[in-house]
Amino acid sequence: MRGRKPATTTNTLARTRLGALPRCPAHLSPVARKEWRRLATPLHDAGLLSLADRSALAAYCQAWARWVEAEERLRETPMLIRTPSGYAQQSPWLNIANKQLEIMGRYMSELGLTPVARTRLGLDPANSAHTPMSIRVVYGREDDGQDSTPLEDAEIVVDGRL
């Protein structure tokens, strides 16, 4: 094919930095959009969200919205319902809520939204501060009458990891 290569349009990913804050997808429900707005900026600021993670966060937010809807419906209906034949059956809203919680849990661990996930990513604030210690080296036993002297210009860092 001859001629100049066509220029890319302004709406393509080619002109967008991968580390930019991703925009909320248009297909998300209003409840999912609210969850997106709650999480996107803090995750991006922590370095956990880029354009490559947009679909994972969108899936989490949509699962959140479905879970919220199922929980609202569960407040209106009993957990067990009677079928036309008289048998007791678990509410379908309970099944939906449980399934969405399962999905959310997977995405939460992927996005660093749980304490365990943050620890694995090295973002646990409890382990981020180093605890300085001073060490005294003993050259002899106490009954020898020798004095212990501090170790000069030494620092030991304990990070609390096993």
Stockholm file with secondary structure:
# STOCKHOLM 1.0

chainA/1-162         MRGRKPATTTNTLARTRLGALPRCPAHLSPVARKEWRRLATPLHDAGLLSLADRSALAAYCQAWARWVEAEERLRETPMLIRTPSGYAQQSPWLNIANKQLEIMGRYMSELGLTPVARTRLGLDPANSAHTPMSIRVVYGREDDGQDSTPLEDAEIVVDGRL
#=GR chainA/1-162 SS CCSCCCCCCTTSGGGSCTTSCCCCCTTSCHHHHHHHHHHHHHHHHTTCCCGGGHHHHHHHHHHHHHHHHHHHHHHHSCSEEECTTSCEEECHHHHHHHHHHHHHHHHHHHHTCSHHHHHHTTCCHHHHSCEEECCEECCSCGGGTCCCEECTTCCEEECCCC
#=GC SS_cons         CCSCCCCCCTTSGGGSCTTSCCCCCTTSCHHHHHHHHHHHHHHHHTTCCCGGGHHHHHHHHHHHHHHHHHHHHHHHSCSEEECTTSCEEECHHHHHHHHHHHHHHHHHHHHTCSHHHHHHTTCCHHHHSCEEECCEECCSCGGGTCCCEECTTCCEEECCCC
//
